[in-house]
């Protein structure tokens, strides 16, 4: 049955350095160091951020490592 709580301490949401990551450079990030979610969830977050910025993102997953690059539509894929 649902229960109303007076308060609750939610786990902190990790802040990512989006200004750096979206600069067009190629980045390699590590699960457990740079992000804590499943790699598939991080890939989804990268895609959402790219869409919000009117950009695209290419990604590769290498076990717990993600390699990605944000780019504009005009750039070659």
Buried (B, 14 or more C-beta within 10 A) or exposed (E): EEEEEEEEEEEEEEEBEBEEBBEEEEBEBEBEEBBEEEBEEBBEBBBEBBEEEEBBBEBEBEEEBBEBBBBEEEEEE
